[in-house]
């Protein structure tokens, strides 16, 4: 769930970091000068060559020109740092460790022109009120950690720019053959806002290396094998992060995408991983908390325990130790506290933990009824339709668990329980668990781009080469966009969302069907009172001062000079006032039809939320149409809707509104409204 503030109060760092070494020429301008005038598509000859190479690289066509194309991408096109490969010997066996140098990776992220204008260079404090009594935490730069580290660096030398390093890792399957896998290590920086970092298409997460995923079966002693695996991980991470040991203190000059230099201090801020990876990183035993000193027997209780002491942990790792690990990778990293850097594992702890057990609990009560209710829910653009239910599903992903969380509360309302028990306690328990999940999650997305998984022998070399070429293509595409437009889509100042930001509905250029008669609207779309509702709308538009009874008499005498309208089967809603316009919601208005196989496709008429004066009301949309263009008034984009009862007071048990269909003279209460009055879909 998101948090929107009507006003934001900021407390910035007193003196923002000042640029170091003057100002350099912006990145894309320098690249254009190096290439020379006239051909922004270089090393390609023309735009056609560039467009074709983009398509060929994605299709991976196997013909003789592919070698030449790959040579151009690998050797002549600027990209991100190249991968290296070193041999690691353990127990008499050697393993390949593919990695990138961390400083060039950080420089590539910090200096990417796509992020210029959105980078944050100093911490801030956000408050909900002018008295600064309630602090709000959202982005990384609004947290206490950045502010504290900034203070420590300023005491040594003013003008420091903190680069919070975000490290993440998770086991990934590389091939469908021989079950080969690896542990990729990803890098990002907290200076990039989270709305960019959470989008895989923006490439704000950089693959830094592949830690060998070996079981070390040649080591027969299990305890020795576990220690060797832990030491392998920490030694690889030491190899990756060793350069920031000195630069975190002294700083290193780096330029942003617009050519401004800063004295940057790369410091480990966050490590993201599942519970086994958290234990491995913090050198903690299984069953222990990686962040605090809670005993194993008191896990899950409300008692608060102190956080682990970083300094004491370093000493004990050398002496008695929390776990026998030889030189943890974070041992000498400046200003880093590995225990504070561990983040909650939302996927496994909440979605695949709490919610998974909730579904199993409900399945044990009434699995058949739960599945039947899921199948009866109306389809909605923002809610997944489980036509066979949810209790039989297995191996669910995080996205599927979030889809279940959207509908599960409505499914259990008034659920009949064994033994004539009231469902109120069940409903309150489900709502409490959902509140716990939503209040502890922020907006995040864990999409994995589909990568080639072939049966070649050298999977690591194949993966790193493929990734380097993809990054080079993306880099060159952004450069060409800058040359043509003079700016990039992301290079706009950081703004906060307006609390009253509304969605904007729009239709396609051409209608889905033209010349639909009023009789066809009655038979196919269920618009029983379409003609009467249209007459009422015309009278209300022309004579808004008339009372309801007088307007009804005028409507009976209103002659409609046409009998056909153009119909639209979809209405899209976009967040027009946001930084990047995107489709947020879609309404479907579709009558029953047959596909090319002769199978019947049921009709779909979505429900939505409508602004009814100063209130909101739910309605079902039946027809979206346009009046003939020869009619100057009323508005041409209209919708025929059937109303539900007005919203009253939320139910005390589940907190939702209970509504029913509205009737007049034993018929659905219907009317025609301007399309602009529809806010969004509802379920």
C-alpha positions in Angstrom: 0.0 0.0 0.0 1.2 3.5 -0.8 1.4 6.6 1.4 0.4 9.9 0.0 0.8 13.2 1.8 -1.1 16.3 1.3 2.0 18.3 2.1 5.6 17.2 2.8 8.1 19.0 5.1 11.7 18.4 4.3 14.8 18.9 6.4 17.8 18.8 4.1 21.4 18.4 4.9 22.7 21.8 5.8 25.4 22.0 3.1 24.8 19.8 0.1 27.8 18.0 -1.3 29.7 20.2 -3.7 31.1 19.0 -7.0 34.7 17.9 -7.1 37.2 18.9 -9.8 35.0 21.3 -11.5 32.5 20.3 -14.2 33.1 17.9 -17.1 31.3 17.7 -20.4 28.0 15.8 -20.0 28.4 12.1 -20.9 26.3 12.1 -24.1 27.8 15.3 -25.4 31.3 13.9 -25.0 30.3 10.8 -26.8 28.8 12.8 -29.7 32.0 14.8 -30.0 34.1 11.6 -30.1 31.9 10.1 -32.8 32.0 13.3 -34.9 29.2 15.2 -36.6 26.7 13.7 -39.0 26.1 10.1 -37.8 24.6 9.5 -34.4 24.1 5.9 -35.3 27.8 5.1 -35.4 29.2 2.4 -35.4 26.2 1.6 -37.6 25.9 3.4 -41.0 22.3 4.4 -40.7 19.1 4.3 -38.6 17.9 1.4 -40.7 21.1 -0.6 -39.8 20.6 0.2 -36.1 16.9 -0.7 -36.0 17.7 -4.0 -37.8 20.5 -4.9 -35.5 18.2 -4.4 -32.5 15.7 -6.8 -33.9 18.4 -9.3 -35.0 20.0 -9.3 -31.5 16.7 -10.0 -29.9 15.7 -12.8 -32.3 19.2 -14.4 -32.2 19.1 -15.4 -35.8 21.7 -18.0 -36.7 23.3 -16.9 -40.0 26.8 -15.8 -41.0 26.3 -12.1 -40.5 25.6 -12.7 -36.8 29.3 -13.0 -36.1 30.0 -9.6 -37.6 27.1 -8.0 -35.7 28.3 -9.5 -32.4 31.8 -8.2 -33.1 30.4 -4.7 -33.5 28.5 -4.9 -30.3 31.4 -6.4 -28.3 34.3 -4.3 -29.6 32.9 -0.9 -31.0 29.8 -0.2 -29.0 30.2 1.5 -25.6 28.6 -0.5 -22.8 29.0 -1.5 -19.1 32.1 -3.1 -17.6 33.2 -6.4 -19.0 33.2 -9.7 -17.0 36.4 -11.3 -15.9 37.0 -15.0 -15.0 39.3 -16.3 -12.3 39.9 -19.8 -11.1 39.1 -20.7 -7.4 40.6 -24.0 -6.1 38.9 -25.8 -3.2 39.5 -29.3 -2.1 41.6 -30.1 -5.1 38.9 -28.9 -7.6 38.9 -25.6 -9.5 35.8 -23.5 -10.2 35.2 -20.5 -12.5 34.4 -17.2 -10.8 32.9 -14.7 -13.3 32.7 -11.1 -11.9 33.0 -7.4 -12.7 35.1 -4.9 -10.9 32.9 -3.1 -8.4 34.2 0.5 -8.9 33.6 0.5 -12.7 30.1 -0.9 -12.0 29.4 1.8 -9.5 30.7 4.4 -11.9 28.5 3.1 -14.6 25.4 3.3 -12.4 26.2 6.8 -11.0 27.2 8.2 -14.4 24.4 6.7 -16.5 22.8 9.7 -18.3 19.3 8.0 -18.0 19.3 8.7 -14.3 20.7 12.2 -14.3 18.2 14.6 -12.9 16.8 11.8 -10.7 19.9 11.0 -8.6 19.9 12.0 -4.9 23.2 13.3 -3.4 22.3 14.1 0.2 20.0 12.7 2.9 16.7 14.3 3.8 14.2 14.1 6.7 10.5 14.1 5.7 7.8 15.0 8.2 4.0 15.0 8.1 3.6 18.3 9.9 5.3 21.6 10.2 6.2 20.9 13.8 8.4 18.0 12.6 6.8 15.6 15.2 6.1 12.6 12.9 8.9 11.5 10.6 8.1 9.7 7.3 10.4 7.1 5.8 10.1 6.3 2.1 13.2 6.4 0.0 16.6 5.3 1.3 17.8 8.9 1.6 15.0 9.6 4.1 16.3 7.0 6.5 18.4 7.5 9.6 21.3 5.4 8.3 22.3 7.8 5.5 22.0 10.8 7.8 24.3 9.2 10.4 26.9 8.2 7.8 26.8 11.6 6.2 27.6 13.2 9.6 30.5 10.8 10.2 32.0 11.6 6.7 31.5 15.4 7.2 33.6 15.3 10.3 36.5 14.0 8.3 36.2 16.2 5.2 33.1 18.2 4.2 31.5 17.8 0.8 31.1 14.0 0.8 28.6 12.2 -1.3 27.4 8.8 0.1 26.9 6.0 -2.4 24.8 3.4 -0.5 25.5 0.1 -2.1 22.5 -2.3 -2.3 23.7 -5.9 -2.7 21.3 -8.7 -3.5 21.7 -12.4 -4.3 19.5 -15.5 -4.8 20.0 -18.9 -6.3 19.1 -19.0 -10.1 18.7 -21.9 -12.4 20.9 -21.5 -15.5 19.9 -24.4 -17.6 17.0 -26.9 -17.9 19.6 -29.6 -18.5 21.8 -31.1 -15.8 20.1 -28.8 -13.3 23.0 -26.3 -13.3 22.6 -23.2 -11.1 24.5 -20.3 -9.8 24.3 -17.5 -7.2 24.2 -14.2 -9.1 25.2 -11.1 -7.1 23.4 -7.8 -8.1 24.5 -4.3 -7.4 22.5 -1.0 -7.2 23.0 2.3 -5.4 20.5 4.1 -3.1 21.1 7.4 -5.0 18.7 6.1 -7.7 15.0 6.4 -6.6 13.2 3.2 -5.9 10.6 3.8 -8.6 13.5 3.4 -11.1 15.3 0.6 -9.2 12.2 -1.5 -9.1 11.8 -1.6 -12.9 14.0 -4.2 -14.6 13.6 -2.3 -17.9 15.5 0.7 -16.4 18.6 -1.5 -15.7 19.3 0.1 -12.3 20.3 -3.4 -11.0 23.6 -4.6 -12.4 24.8 -8.1 -12.4 28.2 -8.0 -10.6 29.2 -11.7 -10.6 28.3 -15.4 -10.4 29.4 -17.1 -7.2 30.0 -20.8 -8.0 27.1 -23.0 -6.8 29.0 -26.1 -6.0 28.2 -28.7 -3.3 31.9 -29.7 -2.7 31.0 -33.3 -2.6 34.8 -34.2 -2.7 34.9 -33.0 1.0 33.4 -35.9 2.8 33.1 -34.4 6.3 29.8 -32.5 6.5 31.0 -29.9 9.0 34.1 -29.2 7.0 32.0 -29.0 3.8 29.7 -26.4 5.3 32.6 -24.3 6.5 34.2 -24.5 3.1 31.0 -23.4 1.4 30.7 -20.4 3.7 34.3 -19.5 3.2 33.9 -19.8 -0.6 31.0 -17.3 -0.5 32.8 -14.8 1.7 36.0 -15.0 -0.3 34.2 -14.3 -3.5 32.4 -11.4 -1.9 35.7 -10.1 -0.6 37.1 -10.2 -4.1 34.0 -8.2 -5.3 33.9 -5.6 -2.6 37.5 -5.2 -1.5 38.1 -1.9 -3.4 35.5 -0.1 -1.4 37.5 -0.7 1.8 39.7 2.3 1.0 37.4 4.4 -1.2 34.7 4.3 1.4 36.9 6.4 3.7 38.9 8.5 1.2 36.3 8.9 -1.5 36.7 8.6 -5.2 35.8 11.2 -7.9 32.9 10.2 -10.1 30.9 12.1 -12.7 27.1 12.0 -13.2 25.5 11.6 -16.6 25.4 15.4 -17.0 29.1 15.8 -16.4 29.3 17.0 -12.8 32.0 15.5 -10.6 31.5 14.5 -6.9 33.6 13.0 -4.2 31.8 9.7 -3.7 32.1 7.3 -0.8 30.8 3.8 -1.7 29.5 2.2 1.5 27.7 -1.1 2.0 24.1 -0.2 3.1 21.8 -3.1 2.3 22.0 -6.8 1.7 18.9 -8.5 0.2 18.5 -12.2 0.3 16.4 -15.1 1.6 16.8 -16.5 5.2 19.6 -19.0 4.3 21.5 -16.3 2.5 21.0 -13.9 5.5 22.5 -16.6 7.9 25.4 -17.1 5.5 26.1 -13.4 5.3 25.8 -12.7 9.0 27.7 -15.9 10.0 24.7 -16.9 12.2 23.5 -20.4 13.0 20.3 -21.8 11.6 17.2 -20.9 13.7 18.8 -17.7 14.9 17.7 -14.2 14.0 20.3 -12.5 11.7 19.6 -9.0 13.1 19.0 -9.3 16.9 19.9 -11.6 19.9 16.5 -13.2 20.4 16.9 -16.8 21.6 15.6 -19.6 19.4 12.8 -20.5 21.8 11.4 -16.9 21.8 11.2 -16.3 18.1 7.7 -14.9 17.2 7.1 -13.4 20.7 6.4 -9.7 21.3 9.5 -9.2 23.5 12.1 -6.9 22.0 15.8 -7.9 22.1 18.9 -5.7 21.4 20.4 -5.7 17.9 23.6 -7.6 17.4 26.8 -5.7 18.2 28.9 -5.3 15.1 32.2 -4.6 16.8 31.8 -7.6 19.2 30.8 -9.8 16.3 34.0 -9.0 14.4 36.1 -9.8 17.5 34.3 -13.1 18.1 34.6 -14.2 14.5 38.4 -14.1 15.1 38.3 -15.6 18.6 35.3 -17.7 19.8 33.1 -16.6 16.8 29.5 -16.7 16.1 30.3 -19.3 13.4 33.7 -20.5 12.1 34.1 -18.2 9.1 37.5 -17.1 7.9 37.4 -13.3 7.3 33.8 -12.3 6.5 33.6 -10.0 3.6 32.2 -7.2 5.7 35.0 -7.4 8.3 36.9 -4.3 7.1 34.2 -2.4 5.2 34.0 1.2 6.5 30.8 2.5 8.1 29.1 -0.9 7.4 27.0 -2.8 9.9 26.0 -6.1 8.3 23.3 -6.8 10.9 21.5 -3.5 10.2 21.9 -4.0 6.5 19.7 -7.1 6.4 16.3 -6.4 5.0 13.0 -8.3 5.6 12.4 -11.1 3.1 9.0 -10.0 1.9 8.6 -12.8 -0.6 9.4 -15.8 1.7 8.4 -14.4 5.1 5.1 -12.7 4.2 3.8 -13.9 0.8 5.1 -17.4 0.8 5.0 -17.6 4.6 2.1 -15.9 6.3 -0.3 -15.9 3.3 0.6 -19.4 2.3 -0.3 -20.7 5.8 -3.5 -18.6 5.7 -4.6 -20.3 2.4 -3.9 -23.7 3.9 -5.8 -22.8 7.0 -8.9 -21.8 5.0 -8.6 -24.9 2.8 -8.8 -27.1 5.9 -12.1 -25.3 6.8 -14.1 -25.2 3.6 -11.9 -25.9 0.5 -14.8 -26.6 -1.8 -16.7 -23.4 -0.8 -13.5 -21.3 -1.0 -12.8 -22.5 -4.6 -16.5 -22.0 -5.6 -16.5 -18.4 -4.4 -13.2 -17.7 -6.2 -14.7 -19.0 -9.5 -17.8 -16.8 -9.0 -15.9 -13.5 -8.6 -16.4 -11.2 -11.6 -13.3 -10.6 -13.7 -11.3 -7.4 -13.1 -8.3 -5.8 -14.7 -6.4 -5.5 -11.4 -7.5 -8.8 -9.9 -6.6 -12.3 -11.2 -9.4 -14.6 -12.0 -8.9 -18.1 -10.4 -11.6 -20.0 -12.3 -10.7 -23.3 -10.5 -10.1 -21.8 -7.1 -7.0 -21.4 -5.0 -6.8 -24.3 -2.5 -5.4 -26.8 -5.1 -2.6 -24.5 -6.3 1.0 -25.5 -5.6 4.4 -23.9 -6.1 3.0 -20.4 -6.1 5.1 -17.4 -7.0 5.2 -14.2 -5.1 2.9 -12.5 -7.7 0.3 -15.2 -7.4 0.3 -14.8 -3.6 -0.2 -11.1 -4.0 -3.1 -11.8 -6.4 -4.7 -14.1 -3.8 -4.3 -11.4 -1.1 -6.4 -9.0 -3.2 -9.5 -11.2 -3.2 -9.2 -13.5 -0.1 -11.0 -11.1 2.3 -14.0 -10.8 0.1 -14.1 -14.6 -0.4 -14.3 -15.4 3.4 -17.0 -12.9 4.3 -20.1 -14.7 5.7 -18.4 -18.1 5.1 -20.4 -20.9 6.7 -18.2 -22.8 9.2 -18.6 -26.3 10.6 -20.7 -26.5 13.8 -22.8 -23.5 13.1 -20.0 -21.2 14.1 -20.0 -17.5 13.3 -17.6 -16.4 10.6 -16.9 -13.0 12.2 -13.8 -14.2 14.1 -12.5 -15.8 10.9 -13.1 -12.6 8.9 -11.4 -10.4 11.6 -8.4 -12.8 11.7 -8.0 -12.7 7.9 -8.2 -8.9 7.8 -5.7 -8.6 10.6 -3.2 -10.8 8.7 -3.7 -8.9 5.5 -3.2 -5.6 7.4 0.0 -7.0 8.8 1.2 -7.9 5.3 0.3 -4.6 3.5 1.5 -2.4 6.3 4.9 -4.0 6.1 5.4 -4.0 2.4 6.4 -1.2 0.1 6.0 -0.9 -3.6 8.4 -3.4 -5.1 8.6 -5.8 -8.2 10.8 -8.9 -8.5 10.5 -9.7 -12.2 13.2 -11.7 -13.8 13.9 -11.1 -17.4 13.6 -14.2 -19.6 17.2 -15.2 -20.4 18.4 -17.9 -22.7 18.8 -21.3 -21.0 20.4 -23.6 -23.5 22.3 -26.9 -23.1 25.7 -25.5 -23.9 28.6 -26.6 -21.7 29.9 -23.1 -20.7 26.8 -21.6 -19.2 28.6 -18.8 -17.3 30.5 -17.6 -20.3 27.3 -17.7 -22.4 25.3 -15.8 -19.8 27.9 -13.0 -19.3 28.4 -12.5 -23.0 24.7 -12.3 -23.6 24.3 -9.8 -20.8 27.1 -7.6 -22.0 25.5 -7.4 -25.5 22.1 -6.6 -24.1 23.5 -3.8 -21.9 25.4 -2.4 -24.8 22.2 -2.3 -27.0 20.3 -0.6 -24.2 23.0 2.0 -23.7 23.2 2.8 -27.4 19.4 3.0 -27.6 19.3 5.6 -24.8 22.1 7.5 -26.5 20.1 7.6 -29.8 17.0 8.8 -28.0 19.0 11.6 -26.4 20.4 12.7 -29.8 16.9 12.8 -31.3 15.0 14.3 -28.5 17.6 16.3 -26.5 16.6 14.5 -23.3 15.7 11.2 -21.8 12.4 10.0 -20.4 13.9 9.6 -16.9 16.0 12.7 -16.7 13.3 14.8 -15.1 13.4 16.3 -11.6 12.1 14.2 -8.8 8.6 15.1 -7.9 6.2 13.9 -5.3 2.7 12.5 -6.3 -0.1 14.9 -5.9 -2.7 13.5 -3.4 -5.6 14.3 -5.7 -4.1 12.7 -8.8 -7.0 11.2 -10.7 -7.0 8.7 -13.5 -8.0 9.8 -16.9 -10.2 7.6 -19.1 -9.8 7.5 -22.9 -11.1 5.5 -25.8 -9.6 4.1 -28.9 -9.5 6.2 -32.1 -12.0 4.0 -33.8 -15.1 2.4 -32.2 -15.3 -1.4 -31.7 -18.7 -1.5 -33.5 -20.5 1.1 -35.6 -24.2 1.6 -36.3 -25.5 -0.5 -33.3 -29.3 0.0 -33.1 -31.2 0.6 -29.9 -32.8 -2.8 -30.3 -29.4 -4.5 -30.5 -28.3 -2.7 -27.3 -31.4 -4.2 -25.6 -30.8 -7.8 -26.9 -27.0 -8.1 -26.9 -25.8 -5.6 -24.2 -28.8 -5.8 -21.8 -29.4 -2.0 -22.0 -33.1 -2.4 -21.3 -33.9 1.3 -20.7 -31.3 2.8 -23.0 -33.7 5.1 -25.0 -35.4 6.4 -21.8 -32.1 6.9 -20.1 -30.7 8.8 -23.1 -33.8 11.1 -23.1 -33.4 11.7 -19.3 -29.7 12.6 -19.8 -30.5 15.1 -22.7 -33.1 16.8 -20.6 -30.9 17.0 -17.5 -28.1 18.4 -19.6 -30.2 21.1 -21.3 -32.4 22.0 -18.3 -30.4 21.2 -15.1 -32.7 23.4 -13.0 -35.8 21.2 -13.5 -37.0 18.9 -10.7 -37.0 15.2 -11.1 -40.7 14.9 -11.8 -40.8 17.8 -14.3 -37.6 16.4 -16.1 -39.3 13.0 -16.4 -42.3 14.6 -18.2 -40.0 16.5 -20.5 -38.0 13.3 -21.2 -41.2 11.5 -22.3 -41.8 14.1 -24.9 -38.2 14.2 -26.1 -37.6 13.0 -29.7 -34.3 11.4 -30.3 -33.3 12.1 -34.0 -31.1 9.0 -34.4 -31.5 5.2 -33.7 -27.9 4.1 -34.0 -24.7 4.7 -32.0 -21.0 3.7 -32.1 -19.9 1.3 -29.4 -16.6 0.8 -27.6 -15.6 -2.4 -25.8 -12.8 -1.1 -23.7 -12.1 2.0 -21.6 -8.5 2.6 -20.5 -7.4 4.7 -17.5 -4.0 6.3 -17.4 -2.3 8.3 -14.6 -1.8 11.4 -16.9 -0.4 13.6 -14.1 2.4 11.2 -13.1 6.0 11.3 -14.3 5.5 8.5 -16.8 2.1 7.9 -18.3 0.9 4.3 -18.1 -2.3 2.3 -18.2 -3.5 1.7 -14.7 -6.9 0.2 -15.2 -9.1 -1.1 -18.0 -12.9 -1.6 -18.2 -14.3 -4.3 -20.5 -17.8 -4.0 -22.0 -18.3 -7.0 -24.2 -21.4 -9.0 -25.2 -21.5 -12.7 -25.6 -19.8 -13.9 -28.8 -18.3 -17.0 -30.5 -14.7 -17.4 -31.4 -13.4 -18.9 -34.6 -13.7 -22.4 -33.1 -17.4 -21.9 -32.5 -17.0 -21.8 -28.7 -19.1 -19.4 -26.8 -17.3 -16.6 -25.0 -19.4 -15.2 -22.2 -20.1 -11.5 -22.0 -18.3 -9.2 -19.7 -19.6 -6.0 -18.2 -17.3 -4.7 -15.5 -18.2 -2.8 -12.4 -16.7 0.6 -11.6 -16.6 3.5 -9.2 -18.4 6.6 -10.2 -18.3 10.1 -8.8 -21.9 10.9 -7.9 -21.8 14.5 -6.8 -19.8 14.7 -3.6 -20.0 11.0 -3.0 -18.9 7.8 -4.8 -21.1 5.0 -6.0 -20.7 1.6 -7.6 -22.3 0.8 -11.0 -22.1 -1.8 -13.7 -21.3 -0.5 -17.1 -23.4 -1.9 -20.0 -22.6 0.4 -22.9 -19.9 2.9 -23.8 -20.9 4.9 -26.9 -20.5 8.1 -28.8 -23.3 10.4 -30.0 -23.3 11.3 -33.7 -20.7 14.0 -34.5 -23.5 16.2 -35.9 -24.9 16.7 -32.4 -23.0 19.6 -30.7 -24.3 18.8 -27.3 -24.3 17.0 -24.9 -20.8 15.5 -24.4 -20.2 12.8 -27.0 -18.4 10.1 -24.8 -21.1 8.6 -22.7 -21.8 5.4 -20.7 -25.0 3.5 -19.9 -24.7 2.1 -16.3 -26.9 0.2 -13.9 -26.6 1.4 -10.3 -25.9 -0.3 -7.0 -27.1 1.0 -3.7 -25.2 4.0 -2.3 -22.3 3.5 0.0 -23.3 3.8 3.6 -21.0 2.7 6.5 -18.3 0.1 6.3 -18.9 -3.2 8.0 -17.3 -3.3 11.5 -16.1 -6.9 11.0 -14.3 -6.7 7.6 -14.2 -3.0 6.9 -15.8 -3.2 3.5 -19.0 -1.7 2.1 -22.0 -4.0 1.5 -24.0 -3.0 -1.6 -26.9 -4.5 -3.6 -28.5 -3.7 -6.9 -30.8 -0.7 -7.1 -34.3 -1.1 -8.6 -37.1 1.1 -9.8 -40.4 -0.3 -10.8 -38.9 -3.9 -10.6 -36.2 -3.0 -13.1 -32.5 -2.2 -12.7 -32.0 1.5 -11.9 -30.1 2.8 -14.9 -28.9 6.1 -16.3 -26.4 7.6 -18.8 -23.4 9.5 -17.5 -20.4 11.3 -19.0 -17.5 9.0 -19.3 -15.3 11.5 -17.4 -17.3 10.8 -14.2 -16.0 7.2 -14.0 -13.1 7.0 -11.7 -11.8 3.4 -12.1 -12.9 -0.2 -12.0 -14.2 -1.9 -8.8 -14.6 -5.5 -7.6 
